[in-house]
């Protein structure tokens, strides 16, 4: 398993952060080179399926996922079911006050290729943390703006 957990504080109420978080098509505004769409269900309940394409043109992959927990306005869990990204993920909003929230993004991903994949994860993890960290800061700016 490859684990990554990041958080960012946002000057906005939890409900507002949650609604921005689950605006799937708008994730392209804060997750670089990624588009997300609802492919089954309404995208707002357990069992809905999402597809996120990450890449540029034909150089990329589709991350399919199913919503496994919907606890508005606090948490959404997904199960990544694609051939590249597999395993559970979560997005969580914790109110810090009436006007401040903390947004968590976490993934427990199954690394491909056994021990080789685990070793590769250690190499790419710092870059992924930096990229996801930048995405979370961009998300905070969008919500606050």
C-alpha positions as CSV (number, residue, x, y, z in Angstrom):
1,X,0.0,0.0,0.0
2,X,1.1,3.5,-0.8
3,X,-0.3,6.1,1.6
4,X,-0.6,9.8,1.1
5,X,-2.5,12.2,3.4
6,X,-2.5,15.9,2.9
7,X,-4.5,18.8,4.5
8,X,-5.1,22.5,3.9
9,X,-6.9,25.0,6.1
10,X,-9.5,27.1,4.2
11,X,-11.2,30.3,5.3
12,X,-14.8,29.1,4.5
13,X,-17.6,27.2,6.2
14,X,-17.4,23.4,6.0
15,X,-20.6,23.3,3.9
16,X,-19.1,25.6,1.3
17,X,-15.8,23.6,1.2
18,X,-17.7,20.3,0.9
19,X,-19.9,21.6,-2.0
20,X,-16.7,22.8,-3.9
21,X,-15.0,19.5,-3.2
22,X,-17.8,17.4,-4.8
23,X,-18.2,19.7,-7.8
24,X,-16.6,16.9,-9.8
25,X,-16.2,18.8,-13.2
26,X,-14.7,21.8,-11.4
27,X,-11.8,19.7,-10.0
28,X,-10.1,20.4,-13.3
29,X,-9.6,23.9,-12.0
30,X,-7.4,22.8,-9.1
31,X,-6.0,19.3,-10.0
32,X,-3.5,19.8,-12.8
33,X,-4.2,18.0,-16.2
34,X,-7.2,16.2,-14.7
35,X,-10.9,16.1,-15.7
36,X,-13.5,14.4,-13.6
37,X,-16.9,13.3,-14.7
38,X,-19.8,11.3,-13.2
39,X,-20.3,8.2,-15.4
40,X,-23.1,6.5,-13.3
41,X,-25.5,7.7,-10.7
42,X,-25.8,11.3,-9.7
43,X,-22.3,11.7,-8.2
44,X,-23.8,12.5,-4.8
45,X,-24.5,9.2,-3.2
46,X,-23.0,5.8,-2.5
47,X,-22.6,3.7,-5.7
48,X,-22.2,6.6,-8.0
49,X,-19.2,6.1,-10.4
50,X,-16.7,8.7,-11.4
51,X,-13.9,8.7,-14.0
52,X,-10.9,11.0,-13.8
53,X,-8.6,11.4,-16.8
54,X,-5.1,12.6,-15.9
55,X,-2.8,13.5,-18.6
56,X,-2.3,15.5,-21.8
57,X,-3.9,14.2,-25.0
58,X,-3.3,10.5,-25.4
59,X,-0.5,10.5,-22.7
60,X,-2.5,9.7,-19.6
61,X,-4.8,7.3,-17.9
62,X,-8.3,7.1,-16.6
63,X,-8.9,6.6,-12.9
64,X,-12.2,5.0,-12.3
65,X,-13.8,5.1,-8.9
66,X,-17.0,4.3,-7.0
67,X,-18.3,6.4,-4.1
68,X,-18.4,4.1,-1.1
69,X,-19.3,6.6,1.6
70,X,-21.3,9.9,1.4
71,X,-21.5,11.9,4.6
72,X,-22.4,15.4,3.6
73,X,-21.0,17.9,4.5
74,X,-18.1,16.1,6.0
75,X,-16.7,13.2,4.1
76,X,-16.7,11.3,0.8
77,X,-14.9,8.0,0.4
78,X,-14.1,6.3,-2.9
79,X,-12.7,3.0,-4.1
80,X,-10.3,3.5,-7.1
81,X,-11.0,0.6,-9.4
82,X,-8.9,1.3,-12.5
83,X,-5.9,-0.5,-13.9
84,X,-3.4,2.1,-12.8
85,X,-4.9,3.5,-9.6
86,X,-6.5,1.0,-7.2
87,X,-7.5,1.3,-3.5
88,X,-9.4,3.5,-1.1
89,X,-9.4,7.3,-1.0
90,X,-11.1,9.9,1.1
91,X,-11.9,13.6,1.1
92,X,-12.9,15.0,4.4
93,X,-13.9,18.5,5.7
94,X,-13.6,19.3,9.4
95,X,-15.1,22.6,10.6
96,X,-12.6,24.5,12.7
97,X,-15.0,27.4,13.4
98,X,-18.1,28.9,11.7
99,X,-15.8,30.4,9.0
100,X,-12.8,28.1,8.9
101,X,-12.4,24.4,7.8
102,X,-9.7,21.9,7.2
103,X,-9.8,19.8,4.0
104,X,-8.1,16.4,4.1
105,X,-7.2,14.4,1.0
106,X,-6.0,10.8,1.6
107,X,-5.2,7.8,-0.5
108,X,-4.2,4.2,0.3
109,X,-3.2,3.0,-3.1
110,X,-2.2,-0.5,-4.2
111,X,1.1,-0.3,-5.9
112,X,1.6,-2.4,-9.0
113,X,4.5,-4.8,-9.5
114,X,5.0,-6.0,-5.9
115,X,8.2,-5.0,-4.2
116,X,9.4,-3.1,-7.4
117,X,6.2,-1.0,-7.2
118,X,6.8,-0.3,-3.5
119,X,10.3,0.8,-4.2
120,X,9.1,3.0,-7.1
121,X,6.5,4.6,-4.8
122,X,9.3,5.8,-2.5
123,X,10.9,7.5,-5.5
124,X,7.8,9.3,-6.8
125,X,6.1,10.0,-3.4
126,X,7.9,13.3,-2.8
127,X,6.9,14.6,-6.2
128,X,3.3,13.5,-5.8
129,X,3.1,15.0,-2.3
130,X,4.3,18.3,-3.8
131,X,1.9,18.2,-6.7
132,X,-1.1,17.3,-4.5
133,X,-0.1,19.9,-2.0
134,X,-0.1,22.5,-4.7
135,X,-3.5,21.3,-5.8
136,X,-4.9,21.6,-2.3
137,X,-3.5,25.1,-2.0
138,X,-5.1,26.0,-5.4
139,X,-8.4,24.5,-4.1
140,X,-8.3,26.7,-1.0
141,X,-7.6,29.8,-3.1
142,X,-10.6,29.0,-5.3
143,X,-13.0,28.4,-2.4
144,X,-11.8,31.5,-0.6
145,X,-11.9,33.7,-3.7
